Amino acid sequence: QVQLVQSGAEVKKPGASVKVSCKASGYTFTGYYMHWVRQAPGQGLEWMGRINPNSGGTNYAQKFQGRVTMTRDTSISTAYMELSRLRSDDTAVYYCARDWEYCSGGSCYSSFDYWGQGTLVTVSS
Amino acid sequence: EIVMTQSPATLSVSPGERATLSCRASQSVSSNLAWYQQKPGQAPRLLIYGASTRATGIPARFSGSGSGTEFTLTISSLQSEDFAVYYCQQYNNWPPSWTFGQGTKVEIK
């Protein structure tokens, strides 16, 4: 069965960086894009970006350009999200999520079918 | 950037009743619209993709409709396990980007 298992909670000081991992199992890691989504306490979901595990190519949300780096290690089926220059408002649960693309009638639709359990990142001095 | 607006923010419904949640896009997203359910302390769960197709294992009481800018998620007869927050999400082809609505909380009346 498909599983995405994320690394544990982190506490960081403002200005530091954090790197969260997401280990995939139960499917071909290089066959599906991986997204990162975050959720601040009591708030909604915010898309951060995605990585193509096959090529390593990335697309980032404009808000995070220059601060986020997504990478992968295909030998261990793991995706990583690193966020730098942390601020207090980066305190959130960070999720990885697998892309599901469904094509029908010449159109393709993207959604996120499997999610990791989430990693709480707390930024505090 | 495409903005997704959900209404209402909170919906109070009695078990067994019908719930209708709305999602509006600031510009057309065709049928590139998904719905997710999130319970406290859990990751979101995919309910609907392509605006109207139920994901694997999702009960038939969940249905999605709409295209372009107006979308609806209907829960035909609310069960106790359906009380949660629901998010819509759009996908834009270029540049690739995904945007969520702010969520609708379905609570017990």
Interface residues (C-beta under 8 A of the other chain):
Chain A: H35 V37 G44 L45 E46 W47 R50 N59 A61 Q62 Y95 A97 W100 Y102 S104 S107 Y109 S110 S111 F112 D113 W115 G116 Q117 G118
Chain B: E1 S30 S31 N32 A34 Y36 Q38 A43 P44 R45 L46 Y49 G50 A51 T53 A55 T56 Y87 Q89 Y91 P95 P96 S97 W98 T99 F100 G101 Q102 G103
